[in-house]
Amino acid sequence: MPVLAASLLAACSPTYNWRDYSSQDAPFRAMFPDKPDVHKRKIDINGLPVEMTMTAVDIDGTTFAVGSAVAPDADKAKAALDAMKTALVRNIGATITKEKVSAAASAGAAGNSQRASIDIEATGVRNGTPMKLVGHFEARDKRFYQVIVMGKEKAMTPEHVDQFMSSFKLL
């Protein structure tokens, strides 16, 4: 019973003020635990220069973020997924504990469409603190996304991670 009460209190925490967010830059929606900040910057993803839009919130050292960018073609967008995953895992000196990869191609009235995704969980240490990364990396044609929750392992509740990750939808 104490575990249930603690879970209910965590879900009602005033720190988490969940809100629906629709991007102005990319066709996605997500529920963020507070009003997100949006930043654009030029980055290099394994030799691919892109302008990435990062939409993110930090709650008590846990980052909830969606990054999006456009590649010159679908193959480069798909290749960017592994490069982003690798960079984030290295950032916390992590080891991937779970990984799922999928890809699909389809033809329709609007033309050919390609999709690919990678889902991971990873744990590592940054500045002596155990860290966790939960990530979803997705490419749809030339556009690609990284959806992550990263922070101190003990501070990341499965409920908050699941709420954010499952709320991400491409439009």
Disulfide bonds with the S-S distance in Angstrom:
none
